[in-house]
Amino acid sequence: MKKFSASLISRGVWFVEFSAVVGMLSNGKDWDDITEAIIQDNLFQMSSKNRATDLSREMVLRVSALPVSFIELFEQLSLSNQKVMNLIAIMNVRSLVEDFILEIVKKEFLTGDLKLEPYEISAYLQDLPLQHPETNHWTQQTLKKIQTKFHEILTLSGMAEDVEGGMQLKRVLLEESLITWLKQNGKSDYILALTGRTL
């Protein structure tokens, strides 16, 4: 069973940065060049060198977690599907995000109740220690930050929008090429979780 970590709290959704890094890789840049640009040249104008280092490490993690074939695919996708690809990369490196999407978001889609209430996310987080004892020491403050991060990830990835008292989930319209890629790479469960449909 995958272990859960609260480290996602300190990581942004960073779609613009992810997109730029994929573009650099596509244009033949290697990781040494990209890392130097992010950290030494502060390409993305991060607030500190430590923050730029965090971003660089996160980009390496996300890109390395996906089959290299995603780079060519990414550049052919619409903006909305590129945002979904960034979310898929996050899910691949952050087990907690993956579990939340596969368990809670998918359930909302399948039941047709597209309003995700704060108490539903809170209940999910409170129940984590039952299956994942490593989360038992998380404070209420940590849980609140994770809940806020889930909200940020869903809204910035185009999967939800704010409504009074919660979030309104939006079924993602996946392009055929992305659907095929997910199936080829053993991620059919992601299709159902992102759309509520078996495509």
Residue pairs with C-beta under 8 A, 6 or more apart in sequence:
1 131
1 132
2 95
2 98
2 99
3 95
3 132
3 134
4 95
4 96
4 99
4 128
4 132
4 134
4 135
5 94
5 95
5 96
5 134
6 96
6 135
6 138
6 142
6 145
6 146
7 94
8 90
8 94
8 96
8 97
8 146
8 149
9 142
9 145
9 146
9 149
10 54
11 54
11 58
11 94
12 55
13 86
13 90
13 152
13 153
13 156
13 157
14 55
14 58
14 59
14 86
15 82
15 83
15 86
15 156
15 157
16 44
17 44
17 55
17 59
18 59
18 62
18 86
18 89
19 74
19 82
19 86
20 43
20 44
21 34
21 38
21 59
21 63
22 63
22 71
22 74
22 75
23 75
24 33
24 34
24 37
25 34
25 63
25 71
26 71
26 72
26 75
31 60
34 56
34 59
35 56
35 60
37 43
38 44
38 46
38 52
38 55
38 56
38 59
39 49
39 52
39 53
39 56
42 49
42 52
44 52
44 55
46 52
46 55
58 93
61 93
62 86
62 89
62 90
62 92
62 93
63 71
63 89
65 89
65 92
65 93
66 88
66 89
66 92
67 185
69 181
69 185
70 85
70 181
73 85
73 177
73 178
73 181
74 82
74 85
76 177
77 85
77 175
77 177
77 178
78 175
80 158
80 172
80 173
81 172
81 173
81 174
81 175
81 178
83 156
83 157
83 158
84 157
84 158
84 159
84 172
84 174
84 178
84 194
85 178
86 157
87 101
87 153
87 157
87 159
87 194
88 182
88 187
88 190
90 97
90 153
91 97
91 98
91 101
91 190
92 98
96 146
97 150
97 153
100 121
100 124
100 150
101 190
101 193
101 194
102 189
102 190
102 193
103 124
104 116
104 120
104 121
104 124
105 116
105 154
105 159
105 169
105 193
105 194
106 192
106 193
106 196
108 114
108 115
108 116
108 169
108 196
109 169
109 171
109 192
109 193
109 195
109 196
109 197
110 192
110 196
114 168
114 169
114 170
114 171
115 163
115 166
115 167
115 168
115 169
116 154
116 160
116 166
116 167
116 168
116 169
117 165
117 166
118 147
118 165
118 166
121 147
121 150
121 151
122 143
122 147
125 143
125 146
125 147
126 143
128 135
128 138
129 135
129 136
138 146
151 160
151 167
154 160
154 167
154 169
155 161
155 162
155 167
158 170
158 172
159 169
159 170
159 172
159 194
160 167
160 168
160 169
160 170
161 167
161 168
161 170
162 168
171 194
171 195
171 196
171 197
172 194
172 195
173 195
174 182
174 191
174 194
174 195
174 199
179 191
179 199
182 188
182 190
182 191
183 191
188 198
191 197
191 198
191 199
192 198
